[in-house]
């Protein structure tokens, strides 16, 4: 095992644990996938199908190729959920800039995916995703490989995707960025659901919306705001190590 693979396994296991800690799981379902550096996106890591996110360790992760074929079963020999991998394989194949893909079925995320207006620009967190989020129409459980083309087209160059009547997806240049984006998107969805429960929400002015979106732009945005989640990721790793470092095993 190369040093790159070891580092990726540890970071991805940490991501799974953090998703569990922050309540973004759905029993044994969903995936977070990460490319192993230096393999030309031909080797990826994914969770064994049957483990809760809180059980994932570096050694339990399964190594697969872009077709979803198992290259290394990890320590559990459980295999992977091929149906769920359709979404991830589409993104990894289409986006060379993407290292990690996160997909969720949270209550708030699915709720917003069911709303005709989608994610509304009513909070600072939501404005981070203005012009950086796509929408993919529901076609049933994502097991049809023909859906991959349409899903990738909906994502485009964005780093987030709302899968209508289904859930959320984020992709990052690092595992930490993908997690940070999902946590920010999930929080924005929770805020929207809570705000709508209280009646018609107050909207920021168009000028304020445009200014905030520009400030958070990941390429040309302000240096005074977080644009990659790097600092947040290091803080999250420290939190994990203080409480339970078994994800590193």
C-alpha positions as CSV (number, residue, x, y, z in Angstrom):
1,X,0.0,0.0,0.0
2,X,1.4,3.4,-1.0
3,X,1.7,6.3,1.3
4,X,-0.9,8.1,-0.8
5,X,-3.4,5.3,-0.4
6,X,-2.8,5.2,3.4
7,X,-3.4,8.9,3.7
8,X,-6.5,8.7,1.6
9,X,-7.9,5.8,3.6
10,X,-7.4,7.7,6.9
11,X,-9.0,10.9,5.5
12,X,-11.9,9.1,4.0
13,X,-12.6,7.1,7.1
14,X,-12.5,10.4,9.1
15,X,-15.1,11.8,6.6
16,X,-17.4,8.9,7.2
17,X,-17.1,9.3,11.0
18,X,-17.8,13.0,10.7
19,X,-20.8,12.5,8.6
20,X,-22.2,10.3,11.3
21,X,-21.3,12.7,14.0
22,X,-23.1,15.5,12.3
23,X,-26.3,13.5,11.5
24,X,-25.9,13.1,7.7
25,X,-26.4,9.4,7.4
26,X,-29.1,7.0,6.2
27,X,-28.6,3.6,8.0
28,X,-26.1,1.6,5.8
29,X,-26.9,3.5,2.6
30,X,-25.2,6.3,0.7
31,X,-21.6,6.6,-0.2
32,X,-18.5,8.8,0.0
33,X,-15.9,8.0,-2.6
34,X,-12.4,9.2,-3.0
35,X,-9.7,8.8,-5.7
36,X,-6.3,7.5,-4.6
37,X,-3.7,10.1,-5.8
38,X,-1.3,8.9,-8.5
39,X,-3.7,6.3,-10.0
40,X,-5.2,8.5,-12.7
41,X,-8.6,8.2,-11.2
42,X,-8.5,4.4,-11.8
43,X,-8.5,3.4,-8.1
44,X,-11.1,4.7,-5.7
45,X,-12.1,3.9,-2.1
46,X,-15.7,3.4,-0.9
47,X,-17.5,2.0,2.1
48,X,-18.2,-1.7,2.5
49,X,-22.0,-2.3,2.1
50,X,-23.3,-3.2,5.5
51,X,-21.3,-1.0,7.8
52,X,-22.7,2.1,9.5
53,X,-20.7,5.2,8.9
54,X,-19.7,5.3,12.5
55,X,-18.0,1.9,12.1
56,X,-15.9,2.8,9.1
57,X,-12.1,2.5,9.5
58,X,-9.2,3.1,7.1
59,X,-8.6,-0.6,6.7
60,X,-12.3,-1.5,6.1
61,X,-12.6,0.7,3.0
62,X,-13.0,-1.2,-0.3
63,X,-10.8,-0.3,-3.3
64,X,-12.6,-0.4,-6.6
65,X,-12.0,0.7,-10.2
66,X,-14.2,3.1,-12.1
67,X,-16.5,0.3,-13.2
68,X,-17.2,-0.6,-9.5
69,X,-15.2,-3.8,-9.6
70,X,-13.5,-4.7,-6.4
71,X,-9.7,-4.5,-6.4
72,X,-9.2,-4.9,-2.7
73,X,-12.1,-5.9,-0.4
74,X,-10.6,-4.3,2.7
75,X,-10.9,-6.0,6.1
76,X,-14.6,-6.9,6.0
77,X,-15.2,-8.8,2.7
78,X,-18.7,-7.2,2.5
79,X,-18.4,-5.8,-1.0
80,X,-20.0,-2.6,-2.2
81,X,-23.5,-1.4,-3.1
82,X,-23.3,-1.4,-6.9
83,X,-26.6,0.4,-7.4
84,X,-25.6,3.3,-5.2
85,X,-22.2,3.6,-7.0
86,X,-23.8,4.6,-10.3
87,X,-24.0,8.2,-9.1
88,X,-20.4,8.4,-7.9
89,X,-18.9,6.7,-10.9
90,X,-20.6,9.2,-13.2
91,X,-19.1,12.1,-11.4
92,X,-15.6,10.7,-11.1
93,X,-15.5,9.7,-14.7
94,X,-16.6,13.2,-15.9
95,X,-14.7,15.5,-13.5
96,X,-10.9,15.2,-13.4
97,X,-10.8,18.0,-10.8
98,X,-12.9,16.0,-8.4
99,X,-11.2,13.9,-5.7
100,X,-14.1,13.2,-3.4
101,X,-17.9,12.8,-3.9
102,X,-20.4,12.9,-1.0
103,X,-24.1,11.8,-1.4
104,X,-26.8,12.1,1.3
105,X,-30.5,11.4,2.0
106,X,-31.0,13.7,5.0
107,X,-34.4,14.9,5.9
108,X,-33.6,18.6,5.3
109,X,-31.8,17.8,2.0
110,X,-34.6,15.6,0.6
111,X,-37.2,18.2,1.8
112,X,-35.5,21.0,-0.2
113,X,-35.0,18.7,-3.2
114,X,-38.8,18.3,-3.2
115,X,-39.5,22.0,-3.2
116,X,-40.2,23.6,-6.6
117,X,-37.9,26.5,-5.8
118,X,-35.0,24.3,-4.7
119,X,-32.4,26.0,-2.5
120,X,-33.5,29.5,-1.8
121,X,-31.0,32.4,-1.4
122,X,-32.4,33.4,1.9
123,X,-29.4,32.7,4.2
124,X,-25.7,33.5,4.0
125,X,-25.0,29.8,3.8
126,X,-27.3,29.3,0.9
127,X,-25.8,32.1,-1.0
128,X,-22.5,30.2,-1.1
129,X,-24.1,27.9,-3.6
130,X,-25.7,30.5,-5.9
131,X,-24.5,29.8,-9.4
132,X,-22.6,26.8,-8.1
133,X,-25.4,24.2,-7.8
134,X,-27.2,22.1,-10.3
135,X,-30.5,20.2,-10.3
136,X,-31.1,16.7,-11.6
137,X,-34.7,15.5,-12.1
138,X,-35.8,12.3,-10.3
139,X,-35.8,9.2,-12.5
140,X,-36.4,6.6,-9.8
141,X,-33.6,4.8,-7.8
142,X,-30.3,5.6,-9.5
143,X,-29.6,2.2,-10.9
144,X,-29.8,3.0,-14.6
145,X,-26.4,3.7,-16.1
146,X,-28.1,5.7,-18.8
147,X,-29.0,8.3,-16.2
148,X,-25.3,9.0,-15.7
149,X,-25.1,11.3,-18.8
150,X,-28.0,13.4,-17.6
151,X,-26.7,13.6,-14.0
152,X,-23.3,14.7,-15.1
153,X,-24.9,17.3,-17.4
154,X,-26.9,18.7,-14.5
155,X,-23.8,18.9,-12.3
156,X,-21.7,20.6,-15.0
157,X,-18.8,22.4,-13.4
158,X,-20.6,23.0,-10.1
159,X,-19.5,21.6,-6.8
160,X,-23.0,20.8,-5.5
161,X,-26.1,19.0,-6.9
162,X,-29.7,18.7,-5.8
163,X,-31.1,15.4,-6.9
164,X,-34.8,16.1,-7.1
165,X,-37.0,14.0,-4.7
166,X,-33.8,12.2,-3.7
167,X,-31.1,14.1,-1.8
168,X,-27.9,16.1,-2.1
169,X,-24.4,15.6,-3.6
170,X,-21.2,17.6,-3.2
171,X,-17.8,17.1,-4.9
172,X,-14.5,18.5,-3.8
173,X,-10.9,18.9,-4.8
174,X,-10.1,17.2,-1.5
175,X,-12.0,15.0,1.0
176,X,-12.0,17.9,3.4
177,X,-13.6,20.2,0.9
178,X,-16.3,17.8,-0.1
179,X,-17.2,17.2,3.5
180,X,-17.2,21.0,4.2
181,X,-19.4,21.7,1.2
182,X,-21.9,19.1,2.3
183,X,-22.0,20.3,5.9
184,X,-22.6,23.9,4.6
185,X,-25.3,22.7,2.1
186,X,-27.0,20.6,4.7
187,X,-27.1,23.5,7.1
188,X,-28.5,25.8,4.5
189,X,-31.3,23.3,3.8
190,X,-32.1,23.0,7.5
191,X,-32.3,26.8,7.8
192,X,-34.7,26.9,4.8
193,X,-37.0,24.2,6.2
194,X,-37.1,26.0,9.5
195,X,-37.6,29.4,7.9
196,X,-40.5,28.2,5.8
197,X,-42.1,26.6,8.8
198,X,-42.4,30.1,10.3
199,X,-44.1,31.6,7.3
200,X,-42.9,33.5,4.3
201,X,-39.1,34.2,4.9
202,X,-37.4,37.5,4.5
203,X,-35.2,37.7,1.4
204,X,-32.0,39.6,1.2
205,X,-31.8,42.4,-1.5
206,X,-30.6,41.4,-4.9
207,X,-27.5,43.6,-4.3
208,X,-26.7,41.7,-1.1
209,X,-27.2,38.4,-2.7
210,X,-24.8,39.2,-5.6
211,X,-22.2,40.6,-3.2
212,X,-22.3,37.6,-0.9
213,X,-22.1,35.2,-3.8
214,X,-19.1,37.0,-5.2
215,X,-17.4,37.0,-1.8
216,X,-17.8,33.2,-1.4
217,X,-16.6,32.4,-5.0
218,X,-14.1,29.6,-4.6
219,X,-11.7,31.1,-7.3
220,X,-12.2,34.8,-7.2
221,X,-13.8,35.3,-3.7
222,X,-12.5,37.1,-0.7
223,X,-9.5,35.9,1.2
224,X,-11.3,36.7,4.4
225,X,-13.8,33.9,4.1
226,X,-13.3,30.1,3.8
227,X,-13.3,28.9,0.2
228,X,-12.0,25.3,0.5
229,X,-12.8,24.2,4.0
230,X,-9.1,23.5,4.8
231,X,-9.1,25.1,8.3
232,X,-12.4,23.5,9.2
233,X,-11.2,20.1,8.1
234,X,-8.2,20.3,10.3
235,X,-10.4,21.3,13.2
236,X,-12.7,18.4,12.6
237,X,-9.8,15.9,12.5
238,X,-8.6,17.3,15.9
239,X,-12.1,16.8,17.3
240,X,-12.2,13.2,16.1
241,X,-8.8,12.4,17.5
242,X,-9.7,13.9,20.9
243,X,-12.7,11.6,21.2
244,X,-12.2,8.5,19.1
245,X,-9.2,7.9,16.8
246,X,-10.2,4.3,15.9
247,X,-11.1,5.5,12.3
248,X,-7.3,5.5,11.6
249,X,-7.1,1.7,12.1
